Amino acid sequence: MAAAKKDYYEVLGVNRDASEEEIKKAFKKLAMKFHPDRNPDNPKAEESFKEAKEAYEILSDDQKRAAYDQYGHAGVDPSMGGGGFGGFNSGNFSDAFGDIFGDIFGGARNQRSNVYRGADLRYNLEISLEDAAKGTETKIRIPVQTSCETCHGSGARPGTSPVTCTTCNGHGQVRMQQGFFSVQQTCPKCHGTGKMVKEPCPTCHGGGRVKQNKTLNVKIPAGVDEGDRIRLSGEGEAGVNGGPTGDLYVVVHLKEHPIFQREGANLHCEMPISFSTAALGGEIEVPTLDGAAKMKIPAETQTGSVFRLRGKGIKPLRSSEHGDLMVHVVVETPVRLTEKQKELLREFESSTQADAGKHSPKNKSWVDKARDFFS
């Protein structure tokens, strides 16, 4: 025995005296929730979608709704002599279903009702290297087109509503005869919306949207890098004619750091050391993002040598391991020497020149190459 059909008003969740707009809105909400393309692994969702579609098709048609109100399901059952179902050819159903497709698939435009998805926005955010490494939270202020609060996006003065376009009878399309051909075009009166605003809203002047500055809280995850994007869903511009809101993309840019340069997970820094430390070796303090760290300099270190401090870099956004800090050593030439210091350096120079090949192997090698070149 077949299960009894549910009451169509109960299916859509509306009262029996619900307006056409309320019925359409209820169906749109259910269709968005249960559409098969949004629920590929849920067969029950497809059944719920078909149930809502059937209920809307009956209740959106004045004649079918009247028959249903008087006789129940028997009044619209084809086998009982009722009017039957018009499938997707029903004008009202086609309008609403087109709206839903625009929302489900993010379409920019609905052919019948000119429903536009709001524009996506981009915001360039500069943050410090420290904030990028550890994560932070900040506020941004953006100018954006939002739905008018006075008319709730309808474009009509409060207390009034948009009326059905008299040119296209609410279809948003008109048929033009051109010789033997009939061409369907967007209605020039309502521009495809199917509605006309007789008394425009004083705030948005009938546009349904106003420009406002909006303050948003943005969470920056630890490890972000130059050019990474953070998507804030639904924080873009408001849609047109009830279309979905666009998204906001916050694009991260790193400020120049006075000490470090970032290369993926690794950091690089240049560290000056004294002539004596380079020659004799020693221990120096190196800055890191977590504070100073000790590093040993071996004797006879040459300028340009690179030392690695493991784990002192950055843990990237999509990795579980920290990078390293690469310390590039630069031997600093002493300046503003006293006469005594100069004299000591001359003595030192003389002592090393006695066996230059031993104390300055690179210099001797270069001299030999130069002599061979010029000879």
C-alpha positions in Angstrom: 0.0 0.0 0.0 1.5 3.4 -1.0 2.2 5.8 1.7 -0.1 8.8 2.0 1.2 12.0 0.5 2.1 14.8 2.9 0.1 18.0 2.9 1.8 20.4 0.5 1.6 23.3 2.9 3.4 21.1 5.6 6.0 20.1 3.0 6.9 23.7 2.4 6.4 24.7 6.0 4.0 27.6 5.3 0.5 28.5 6.5 -2.5 27.8 4.2 -3.0 31.6 3.7 0.7 32.1 2.7 1.4 34.6 0.0 2.9 33.7 -3.4 6.2 35.3 -2.3 6.2 33.3 1.0 5.6 30.0 -0.9 8.4 30.8 -3.3 10.8 31.7 -0.6 10.0 28.5 1.3 10.6 26.4 -1.7 13.8 28.1 -2.6 15.2 27.4 0.9 14.3 23.7 0.7 15.6 23.4 -2.8 18.9 24.9 -1.8 19.1 22.4 1.1 18.1 19.2 -0.6 19.2 19.7 -4.2 20.8 16.4 -5.5 24.0 18.2 -6.7 24.6 19.4 -3.2 23.9 16.0 -1.7 25.3 13.4 -4.1 25.6 10.7 -1.4 22.2 11.2 0.2 19.3 9.6 -1.7 16.8 10.9 0.9 17.8 14.4 -0.1 16.7 13.8 -3.7 13.3 12.5 -2.4 12.8 15.6 -0.3 13.8 17.8 -3.2 11.2 16.1 -5.5 8.6 16.4 -2.7 9.2 20.1 -2.3 9.2 20.6 -6.1 5.8 18.9 -6.4 4.4 21.0 -3.6 5.6 24.3 -5.0 4.4 23.5 -8.5 0.9 23.1 -7.2 0.8 25.9 -4.7 2.4 28.4 -7.0 -0.3 28.0 -9.7 -3.5 29.8 -8.7 -5.9 27.3 -10.4 -4.1 24.2 -9.0 -3.9 25.7 -5.6 -7.6 26.4 -5.5 -8.3 22.8 -6.6 -6.0 21.5 -4.0 -7.5 23.7 -1.2 -11.0 22.4 -2.1 -10.4 18.7 -2.9 -6.9 17.9 -1.5 -4.5 15.7 -3.6 -7.5 14.3 -5.5 -8.1 17.7 -7.0 -4.7 17.8 -8.7 -4.2 14.1 -9.4 -4.2 13.4 -13.2 -5.6 9.9 -12.6 -8.6 11.5 -10.8 -9.3 14.0 -13.6 -7.4 16.9 -12.0 -5.2 19.3 -13.8 -2.0 17.2 -13.5 1.6 18.5 -13.2 3.2 20.8 -15.7 6.7 19.8 -14.9 9.2 22.5 -15.6 6.9 24.2 -18.1 5.0 26.0 -15.3 5.9 29.7 -15.5 6.1 30.3 -11.8 8.0 27.1 -11.1 10.5 27.9 -13.9 11.1 31.4 -12.4 11.8 30.1 -8.9 13.8 27.1 -10.1 16.0 29.4 -12.2 16.7 31.5 -9.1 17.7 28.5 -7.2 20.1 27.3 -9.9 21.8 30.7 -9.7 22.3 30.3 -6.0 23.4 26.7 -6.0 26.0 27.0 -8.7 27.0 30.5 -8.0 25.9 31.7 -11.4 26.4 35.4 -12.1 23.0 35.7 -13.7 19.6 34.1 -13.9 18.2 34.4 -17.4 14.6 35.1 -16.3 15.0 37.2 -13.1 18.5 38.8 -13.5 19.7 37.5 -10.2 23.3 38.5 -9.8 25.8 37.1 -7.3 27.6 39.8 -5.4 31.1 40.7 -6.5 34.1 39.1 -4.8 36.4 41.6 -3.1 40.2 41.7 -2.5 42.0 43.3 0.4 45.8 43.6 0.6 46.9 43.2 4.2 50.5 44.0 5.2 51.7 42.2 8.3 55.1 41.8 10.1 57.3 38.7 9.8 56.7 38.0 13.5 52.9 38.0 13.0 53.2 35.8 9.9 55.3 33.2 11.9 53.1 33.1 15.0 49.7 34.1 13.7 47.6 37.1 14.7 44.2 38.7 14.7 43.5 42.1 13.2 40.6 44.3 12.2 40.2 45.6 8.6 37.8 48.2 7.3 36.5 47.9 3.8 34.0 49.8 1.6 31.3 47.4 0.3 27.9 47.3 -1.3 25.5 45.9 1.3 21.8 45.1 1.2 19.8 48.2 2.1 18.5 47.9 5.6 15.6 50.3 5.0 14.0 48.2 2.3 15.8 44.9 3.0 17.1 44.9 -0.6 13.8 45.2 -2.4 14.4 48.7 -3.6 10.8 49.7 -2.6 9.8 52.3 0.0 9.0 50.7 3.4 5.3 49.7 3.5 5.3 49.1 -0.3 6.5 46.2 -2.5 7.7 45.9 -6.0 4.8 45.1 -8.4 4.6 42.7 -11.3 5.9 44.3 -14.5 3.0 45.1 -16.8 5.1 44.7 -19.9 6.3 41.1 -19.4 3.7 40.1 -16.8 6.5 39.1 -14.4 8.4 36.8 -16.7 11.3 39.1 -17.3 11.3 38.3 -21.0 9.3 39.6 -23.9 8.8 38.0 -27.3 9.6 40.2 -30.3 8.4 39.4 -33.9 11.1 39.9 -36.5 9.7 38.8 -39.9 9.2 35.1 -39.8 11.1 34.7 -36.6 10.1 35.2 -33.0 12.9 36.3 -30.7 12.8 36.3 -26.9 14.5 39.2 -25.2 15.0 40.7 -21.8 12.2 43.0 -20.8 13.2 46.6 -21.4 10.9 47.9 -18.7 12.0 45.8 -15.7 15.4 44.7 -17.2 14.6 41.0 -16.6 13.6 41.2 -13.0 9.9 40.7 -13.6 9.2 43.4 -11.0 8.9 47.2 -11.0 9.5 49.6 -8.1 6.8 52.3 -8.2 7.9 54.0 -5.0 11.7 53.8 -4.6 13.3 53.4 -1.2 14.6 56.9 -0.1 17.8 55.3 1.2 19.0 53.3 -1.8 16.8 55.1 -4.4 15.5 51.8 -5.7 18.8 50.0 -6.1 18.4 47.7 -3.1 22.0 48.2 -2.1 24.0 51.0 -0.4 27.8 51.5 0.0 29.0 51.2 3.5 32.3 50.8 5.4 32.4 47.5 7.1 34.8 46.5 9.9 35.8 42.8 10.0 37.9 40.7 12.3 40.5 38.7 10.4 42.4 35.7 11.9 45.8 35.2 10.4 47.0 31.6 10.9 50.6 30.9 11.9 52.9 30.3 9.0 51.3 32.3 6.2 53.6 33.6 3.5 53.7 36.3 0.9 50.7 36.1 -1.4 48.6 33.6 0.7 44.9 34.3 0.5 42.4 34.1 3.4 38.8 33.7 2.2 36.0 35.3 4.2 32.9 33.7 2.9 29.9 36.0 2.4 31.8 39.1 3.2 31.9 40.5 -0.3 29.3 42.7 -2.0 25.6 42.0 -1.6 23.9 40.2 -4.6 21.4 41.9 -6.8 17.7 40.9 -6.7 18.2 38.5 -3.9 21.4 36.9 -5.4 24.0 35.4 -3.0 26.7 37.6 -1.4 30.2 37.5 -2.8 33.3 36.6 -0.8 36.2 38.7 0.5 39.8 37.5 -0.2 42.4 38.9 2.2 45.8 38.7 0.4 48.8 38.6 2.8 51.9 40.8 2.1 55.0 40.7 4.4 56.6 43.9 5.5 60.4 44.2 5.0 62.2 43.0 8.1 65.3 44.8 9.4 67.2 41.6 10.1 65.6 38.5 8.5 64.7 37.5 4.9 62.3 34.7 4.5 62.7 31.9 2.0 59.8 29.5 2.4 60.3 27.8 5.8 63.8 29.1 6.2 65.1 32.5 7.4 68.3 34.2 6.4 70.3 36.8 8.3 73.6 38.5 7.9 75.8 38.4 11.1 78.9 40.6 11.4 81.7 39.2 13.5 85.0 40.7 14.6 88.4 40.0 12.9 89.7 38.3 16.0 86.6 36.1 16.5 86.8 35.0 12.9 90.5 34.1 13.4 90.5 32.6 16.8 86.9 31.3 17.0 84.4 32.1 19.8 80.8 32.2 20.7 78.3 34.9 19.6 74.7 35.7 20.1 72.4 35.5 17.1 68.9 37.0 17.0 66.0 34.7 16.2 62.2 35.1 16.2 62.2 33.5 19.6 64.9 35.6 21.1 68.7 35.5 21.2 70.5 32.1 20.6 74.1 31.2 21.2 76.2 30.1 18.2 79.8 28.8 18.1 82.2 30.3 15.5 85.1 27.9 14.6 88.6 29.3 14.3 89.7 30.5 10.9 86.1 31.3 9.8 86.0 33.2 6.5 83.6 35.9 5.5 80.6 34.6 3.7 80.5 31.3 5.6 76.9 30.1 6.4 75.9 28.4 9.6 72.6 26.7 10.2 70.5 27.0 13.3 68.0 24.1 13.1 64.4 24.7 13.9 64.9 28.5 14.2 63.0 29.3 11.0 59.2 29.2 10.5 56.7 26.4 10.5 54.8 26.9 7.2 51.0 26.9 7.1 50.8 23.4 5.6 53.7 21.7 7.3 54.4 20.2 10.7 58.2 21.0 10.8 60.0 24.2 11.4 62.5 25.6 9.0 66.0 26.7 9.8 67.8 30.0 10.3 70.7 30.4 7.9 73.4 32.8 9.4 75.6 34.4 6.8 78.9 35.5 8.6 80.5 38.8 7.5 84.0 39.5 9.0 84.0 43.2 9.9 87.0 45.4 9.3 87.9 47.4 12.3 87.5 51.2 12.0 88.7 54.4 13.8 91.9 52.7 15.1 94.2 54.3 17.5 97.9 54.7 16.7 98.7 51.9 19.1 96.2 49.6 17.4 97.5 50.4 14.0 101.1 49.7 15.2 100.0 46.3 16.5 98.3 45.5 13.2 101.4 46.3 11.3 103.4 44.0 13.5 100.8 41.3 13.0 100.9 41.8 9.2 104.7 41.6 9.1 104.6 38.4 11.1 102.1 36.7 8.8 103.9 37.8 5.7 106.9 35.8 6.6 104.9 32.7 5.7 102.0 34.0 3.6 101.3 30.7 2.1 100.5 29.2 5.5 98.5 32.1 7.0 96.7 33.4 3.8 96.2 30.4 1.5 93.5 32.0 -0.6 95.6 35.1 -1.1 98.6 33.1 -2.2 96.5 31.0 -4.6 95.1 34.2 -6.1 98.5 35.7 -6.5 99.8 32.6 -8.2 96.9 32.6 -10.7 97.4 36.3 -11.4 101.1 35.7 -12.1 100.4 32.9 -14.5 97.8 35.0 -16.3 100.1 38.0 -16.9 103.0 35.8 -17.8 
